[in-house]
């Protein structure tokens, strides 16, 4: 793994709230974007939906990892992530509990 990805993963691990699960980034060929998700496994899914599941989308693998780190850092601090203006990446809560 390139060093710049190692650094991004370290940033993500440091930002992840205790007990949360972080998925591997994946590339969506149809949309030409990278996606990555994280969720709190203590939150029981209802009809397959979790109330504490977050996903990021970005044009590169590096950006999607860093964006998820940003979102999880805010969650860990008790804040709610918001979309960043003029940024090609997204962070959102899949559902509200």
N, C-alpha and C positions, 0 to 999 in steps of 0.2 A: 504494500500500500504506500502511495506517495506520502512524503512527510506532511504536505499541506492537508491531506485528508486525516492523517494521524492527529494533527493539531485540532482540526474541527471536531473529531470524535472525542478528544479529551475535553474540549469545551462543552460538548453535549453531555458527556458523563457527569461533569461537574455541575451542570445546570439541572439535571434530572431530579425531580422530587423523589424523596425516599419511597420505595415500593413501586414506582411506576415502571412499566415495560416500554422499551423503545424498539420499534421494528427496524428492519434494514431498509435503506433507500431502494426504490425501484423506478425503472424508467418506463414511462407510458409512451409506447411507439406512436399511437394514434394522435395523442395531444402534443407529443414532443416535449414532455416535461418530466422532471424527477418528482417523486412523491415519497413522503415518509410520515409515519404515524407513531403516536405514543398513547398509552392509556393507563389508567389506574386499575389494576386487576381486582382491587377490593370493591370496586363499584360493580355490582351485579348487572349484567346485561338483561334488559327486558325486551323480549321479542327481537333479540339479536342486536340491540342498540345499547350502547353505554352512554352515560351522561357525562363522563369525564374521559373523552377520547379526542385527541387533537391530531390534526394532519397539516403538513406543510407541503407546498408545491413551489417549485422553482426551476429555472432553466438548466441548472447544472447540479451535479451531485454535491459539490462543495457548498453551494448556496442553500440547498435544501437541508443539509445537516446543520449549518449555522443558523438558519431561520428556525428550525425546531429547537435548537439550543436557546435562542432568544425567547421563544414562546414559553418553554418550560422554565426558564429562569424567572419569568414574570409570574407564572403559576406558583412556583416555589415561594415567591415573595408575597403571595396572596393577592396578586393583581391579575387582571384579565388582559391577555394580549389583544392588540388591535392591528388592523392592516396598516402597513406603512405606506404613506403616500409616495408615489413615483418609484415604487420598488416592484420588480417583476416577480416577487415571491409572495406567498399567502400563508396565513396561519389562521385556522379557524377551529371552533368547537363543533364537532359533528352534531351534537344534540344538547339540549339543556335538560337537566334533571329536575 
